[in-house]
Amino acid sequence: MPQLSIVIPVFNEEESLPELQQWISKVMDASGLSYELVYIDDGSTDGSWQVIQSLAGQGPCVKAARFFRNYGKSAALDIGFSRAAGEVVVTMDADLQDSPEEIPELYRMVREEGYDLVSGWKRKRYDPLSKTLPSRFFNRVTRLISGIRLHDFNCGLKAYSQKVVKNIHIYGEMHRYIPLIAKWNGFSKIGEKEVAHSPRKYGSTKFGLERFVHGFLDLISVSFVNRYRKNPMHFFGLLGTLSFVSGLAITVWLIYEKIRGLRLGIPVREITSQPLFFLALVALIVGVQLFLTGFLAEMMTSSNSKKSDYNIEEEINPQS
């Protein structure tokens, strides 16, 4: 078993890959750590896969997988985690903006200080304000919701103990919130290390402003899923019960007022002619629907998404 697995998602990075592997090899040889590289080609349309194939015969153990199409960074990391065999798993981007020089210290923090996860913090960033300002906002919101004191949840440079990567499942665009997912799966010792950030050398960024909209929606999604996926009735059942009881209370009150008016000879409007009656009716129907939704969700919790949802076109595995 190697001491380190370095998982690298790749999407149209053919120019940077040779330089990145050379840089990693130089750092790892100096540190004396045994390691493997795990490349996941996320449906690149350039020559990235051909470059990975040529790099597989050079230096360290190289594993790689290639998707038929672009699934996104979360899918690439999820498959990379399943292939990683190291005691510590480090993730980094392939664009040379993450420095391999940080890897030995990240490894040490996990192995010697007992961290489950160590996240990089790019305090000084070489990105435009259109990326840094929204990023600060979402990091602040995530800190408030999660209680995890990290400055940069979305930093691609992270280190994990093997038990973490083998016990979490990420999908959609949830890679931004891996520390949150790890914490809610019981891995609460989460640390942070300030890391260097380099200007992009080749190509252009693969992410636009829409990622911040997606990030906010993903934060809501991951918060809901991790809190209620095992007991969805606690959420839907509670809302359904409140809605049904509210509707029932309004209906009983309307009937009481009608009977009271008839006894006292006070003119009272017909129940069905009052807007409040229709509000009560809607609340009753919605309450029943929410309760049934919670019941069906409870029955479906055993049908979780599988790790084989991604179609792999080609793979390199020296151990197979």
C-alpha positions as CSV (number, residue, x, y, z in Angstrom):
1,M,0.0,0.0,0.0
2,P,1.5,3.4,-1.0
3,Q,1.7,6.1,1.7
4,L,0.0,8.6,-0.7
5,S,-2.6,8.6,-3.4
6,I,-2.8,11.8,-5.4
7,V,-6.2,12.1,-7.1
8,I,-6.3,14.6,-10.0
9,P,-9.5,15.4,-11.9
10,V,-8.6,16.4,-15.5
11,F,-10.7,18.3,-18.0
12,N,-8.9,19.7,-21.1
13,E,-5.5,20.1,-19.4
14,E,-3.2,18.4,-21.9
15,E,-0.6,21.3,-21.7
16,S,-0.2,21.2,-18.0
17,L,-0.2,17.5,-17.3
18,P,3.5,16.7,-18.1
19,E,4.8,19.6,-16.1
20,L,2.5,18.7,-13.2
21,Q,3.6,15.1,-13.0
22,Q,7.3,16.2,-13.2
23,W,6.7,18.6,-10.4
24,I,4.9,16.0,-8.2
25,S,7.7,13.5,-8.9
26,K,10.4,15.9,-7.8
27,V,8.6,16.8,-4.6
28,M,7.8,13.2,-3.7
29,D,11.3,11.9,-4.5
30,A,12.7,14.6,-2.1
31,S,10.2,13.6,0.6
32,G,10.8,9.9,0.3
33,L,7.1,9.1,0.4
34,S,5.7,6.2,-1.7
35,Y,2.8,7.3,-3.8
36,E,0.5,6.7,-6.7
37,L,-1.1,9.1,-9.2
38,V,-4.8,8.7,-10.0
39,Y,-6.0,10.7,-13.0
40,I,-9.7,10.9,-13.8
41,D,-10.3,12.3,-17.3
42,D,-13.7,13.9,-17.0
43,G,-14.6,13.7,-20.7
44,S,-11.8,15.9,-22.1
45,T,-12.2,16.9,-25.7
46,D,-8.5,17.7,-26.2
47,G,-5.6,15.3,-26.0
48,S,-5.6,14.9,-22.2
49,W,-6.2,11.2,-22.3
50,Q,-3.4,10.5,-24.8
51,V,-1.0,12.6,-22.5
52,I,-2.1,10.5,-19.5
53,Q,-1.5,7.3,-21.4
54,S,2.0,8.5,-22.2
55,L,2.7,9.6,-18.6
56,A,1.5,6.2,-17.3
57,G,4.8,4.6,-18.3
58,Q,6.9,7.2,-16.6
59,G,8.0,7.2,-13.0
60,P,5.4,6.4,-10.3
61,C,2.5,4.1,-10.4
62,V,-0.3,5.7,-12.4
63,K,-3.9,4.7,-12.4
64,A,-6.4,6.5,-14.6
65,A,-10.0,6.3,-15.8
66,R,-11.7,8.1,-18.6
67,F,-15.4,9.1,-18.7
68,F,-17.4,8.9,-21.9
69,R,-18.6,12.4,-21.3
70,N,-18.1,15.3,-18.9
71,Y,-19.9,14.5,-15.6
72,G,-18.3,17.2,-13.4
73,K,-15.6,17.4,-10.7
74,S,-17.7,15.6,-8.1
75,A,-18.0,12.5,-10.3
76,A,-14.3,12.6,-11.0
77,L,-13.4,12.8,-7.3
78,D,-15.9,10.1,-6.4
79,I,-14.4,7.6,-8.9
80,G,-10.8,8.7,-7.9
81,F,-11.6,8.0,-4.3
82,S,-12.8,4.5,-5.2
83,R,-9.5,3.8,-7.0
84,A,-7.2,5.3,-4.4
85,A,-5.2,2.8,-2.3
86,G,-3.0,5.2,-0.2
87,E,-3.0,5.6,3.5
88,V,-3.6,9.3,2.8
89,V,-5.4,10.7,-0.2
90,V,-4.6,14.1,-1.6
91,T,-6.7,15.9,-4.2
92,M,-5.4,18.7,-6.4
93,D,-6.4,20.4,-9.6
94,A,-4.5,19.7,-12.9
95,D,-4.0,23.4,-13.9
96,L,-0.8,24.0,-11.9
97,Q,-2.5,26.5,-9.6
98,D,-2.1,24.0,-6.7
99,S,1.4,23.5,-5.6
100,P,2.7,19.9,-5.0
101,E,5.2,21.4,-2.5
102,E,2.3,21.5,0.0
103,I,1.7,17.7,-0.2
104,P,4.3,16.4,2.4
105,E,3.0,18.8,5.1
106,L,-0.6,17.9,4.3
107,Y,0.4,14.2,4.6
108,R,2.1,14.9,7.9
109,M,-0.9,16.6,9.4
110,V,-3.2,13.7,8.6
111,R,-0.8,11.0,9.8
112,E,0.9,12.6,12.8
113,E,-1.7,15.1,14.0
114,G,-4.6,12.7,13.4
115,Y,-6.8,14.9,11.2
116,D,-9.5,13.2,9.2
117,L,-9.4,16.0,6.6
118,V,-7.1,18.9,6.0
119,S,-8.3,21.6,3.6
120,G,-6.1,24.1,1.9
121,W,-6.6,27.8,2.3
122,K,-5.6,30.1,-0.6
123,R,-5.3,33.3,1.4
124,K,-3.6,35.1,-1.5
125,R,-5.4,34.2,-4.7
126,Y,-4.6,35.1,-8.3
127,D,-8.2,35.2,-9.4
128,P,-10.4,38.1,-10.5
129,L,-12.8,39.8,-8.1
130,S,-15.7,38.2,-10.0
131,K,-14.5,34.9,-8.4
132,T,-13.0,35.9,-5.1
133,L,-15.9,38.1,-3.8
134,P,-18.7,35.5,-4.4
135,S,-16.4,32.8,-3.0
136,R,-15.9,34.7,0.2
137,F,-19.6,35.1,0.6
138,F,-20.4,31.4,0.1
139,N,-17.6,30.4,2.4
140,R,-19.0,32.6,5.1
141,V,-22.5,31.2,4.7
142,T,-21.2,27.7,4.7
143,R,-19.2,28.4,7.9
144,L,-22.4,29.6,9.6
145,I,-24.5,26.6,8.5
146,S,-21.9,23.9,9.1
147,G,-20.0,25.3,12.1
148,I,-16.8,24.2,10.4
149,R,-14.2,27.0,10.7
150,L,-12.6,26.8,7.3
151,H,-11.8,29.8,5.1
152,D,-11.9,28.1,1.7
153,F,-14.3,25.1,1.4
154,N,-13.8,24.9,-2.4
155,C,-10.0,24.7,-2.4
156,G,-9.1,21.8,-4.6
157,L,-6.0,20.9,-2.6
158,K,-7.1,18.7,0.3
159,A,-5.8,15.7,2.2
160,Y,-7.9,12.9,3.6
161,S,-7.3,9.8,5.7
162,Q,-8.3,6.7,3.7
163,K,-11.3,6.0,6.0
164,V,-12.9,9.3,5.0
165,V,-12.7,8.8,1.2
166,K,-14.0,5.2,1.5
167,N,-17.0,6.2,3.5
168,I,-18.4,9.3,1.8
169,H,-20.2,9.5,-1.5
170,I,-20.2,12.8,-3.5
171,Y,-22.3,13.5,-6.6
172,G,-23.8,16.4,-8.5
173,E,-21.6,19.4,-7.6
174,M,-21.1,18.4,-3.9
175,H,-17.3,18.6,-4.1
176,R,-17.6,22.1,-2.8
177,Y,-18.9,20.8,0.5
178,I,-16.8,17.7,1.1
179,P,-15.8,18.9,4.6
180,L,-19.5,19.3,5.4
181,I,-20.3,15.8,4.1
182,A,-17.4,14.4,6.0
183,K,-18.5,16.0,9.3
184,W,-22.0,14.7,8.9
185,N,-20.6,11.2,8.4
186,G,-18.8,11.3,11.7
187,F,-15.4,12.6,10.6
188,S,-15.2,15.7,12.7
189,K,-11.5,16.4,13.1
190,I,-11.1,18.8,10.2
191,G,-8.1,21.1,9.9
192,E,-6.8,23.8,7.6
193,K,-3.5,24.7,6.1
194,E,-2.6,27.9,4.3
195,V,-1.3,27.0,0.8
196,A,0.2,28.7,-2.1
197,H,-1.9,29.7,-5.1
198,S,-0.3,30.2,-8.6
199,P,-1.6,32.1,-11.6
200,R,-3.1,29.9,-14.3
201,K,-0.3,29.1,-16.8
202,Y,-2.3,27.3,-19.6
203,G,-5.8,27.6,-20.9
204,S,-8.7,29.3,-19.1
205,T,-10.9,28.6,-16.1
206,K,-13.6,25.9,-16.6
207,F,-16.0,27.6,-14.2
208,G,-18.2,30.6,-14.8
209,L,-20.4,32.8,-12.6
210,E,-23.2,30.2,-12.7
211,R,-21.2,28.0,-10.3
212,F,-22.1,30.4,-7.5
213,V,-25.8,29.9,-8.1
214,H,-25.2,26.2,-8.3
215,G,-23.1,26.4,-5.1
216,F,-25.9,28.0,-3.1
217,L,-28.5,25.4,-4.3
218,D,-26.0,22.6,-3.6
219,L,-25.5,24.0,0.0
220,I,-29.3,23.8,0.6
221,S,-29.4,20.3,-1.0
222,V,-26.5,18.8,0.9
223,S,-27.8,20.3,4.2
224,F,-31.2,18.8,3.6
225,V,-30.0,15.4,2.3
226,N,-27.4,14.8,5.1
227,R,-29.9,15.8,7.9
228,Y,-32.9,13.9,6.6
229,R,-31.8,11.2,4.2
230,K,-32.1,8.5,6.9
231,N,-35.4,9.8,8.4
232,P,-37.2,11.9,5.8
233,M,-40.4,11.5,7.8
234,H,-39.0,13.8,10.4
235,F,-39.1,16.6,7.9
236,F,-42.1,15.9,5.7
237,G,-44.1,14.4,8.6
238,L,-43.5,17.4,10.8
239,L,-44.6,19.8,8.1
240,G,-47.5,17.6,7.1
241,T,-48.7,17.3,10.7
242,L,-48.5,21.1,11.3
243,S,-50.4,21.8,8.0
244,F,-53.1,19.2,8.7
245,V,-53.6,20.3,12.3
246,S,-53.8,23.9,11.3
247,G,-56.4,23.1,8.7
248,L,-58.3,20.9,11.1
249,A,-58.3,23.6,13.8
250,I,-59.6,26.3,11.3
251,T,-62.4,23.9,10.2
252,V,-63.4,23.1,13.7
253,W,-63.4,26.8,14.6
254,L,-65.6,27.6,11.6
255,I,-68.1,24.9,12.5
256,Y,-68.1,26.0,16.1
257,E,-68.8,29.6,15.1
258,K,-71.7,28.4,12.8
259,I,-73.3,26.3,15.5
260,R,-72.9,29.1,18.1
261,G,-74.5,31.6,15.7
262,L,-77.4,29.4,15.1
263,R,-78.0,28.9,18.8
264,L,-77.8,32.6,19.6
265,G,-79.8,33.6,16.5
266,I,-76.8,35.6,15.2
267,P,-76.5,35.9,11.4
268,V,-73.5,33.8,10.3
269,R,-72.1,33.4,6.8
270,E,-72.2,29.9,5.2
271,I,-69.0,28.0,6.0
272,T,-68.3,27.3,2.3
273,S,-68.7,31.0,1.4
274,Q,-65.8,32.0,3.6
275,P,-62.2,32.3,2.2
276,L,-60.9,30.8,5.5
277,F,-62.7,27.6,4.7
278,F,-60.8,27.1,1.5
279,L,-57.5,28.0,3.2
280,A,-58.3,25.2,5.8
281,L,-59.2,22.8,3.0
282,V,-55.8,23.5,1.2
283,A,-53.9,23.1,4.5
284,L,-55.6,19.7,5.1
285,I,-54.9,18.4,1.6
286,V,-51.2,19.7,1.7
287,G,-50.8,18.1,5.1
288,V,-51.9,14.7,3.9
289,Q,-49.7,15.0,0.8
290,L,-46.6,15.9,2.8
291,F,-47.2,13.1,5.2
292,L,-47.5,10.6,2.3
293,T,-44.4,12.1,0.8
294,G,-42.5,11.4,4.0
295,F,-43.9,7.9,4.1
296,L,-42.8,7.2,0.5
297,A,-39.4,8.8,1.1
298,E,-38.9,6.5,4.1
299,M,-39.6,3.5,1.9
300,M,-37.1,4.7,-0.7
301,T,-34.2,5.5,1.6
302,S,-32.7,2.1,0.9
303,S,-32.4,3.0,-2.8
304,N,-29.5,5.3,-2.6
305,S,-27.6,6.5,-5.7
306,K,-24.8,4.0,-6.6
307,K,-21.2,4.6,-7.3
308,S,-21.5,2.9,-10.7
309,D,-23.6,5.7,-12.2
310,Y,-20.8,7.0,-14.3
311,N,-19.9,5.3,-17.6
312,I,-16.1,4.7,-17.9
313,E,-14.8,4.4,-21.4
314,E,-11.3,3.4,-20.7
315,E,-9.1,2.7,-17.7
316,I,-5.5,2.2,-16.7
317,N,-4.8,0.0,-13.6
318,P,-1.3,-1.4,-13.4
319,Q,-2.4,-3.8,-10.6
320,S,-5.2,-5.5,-12.7
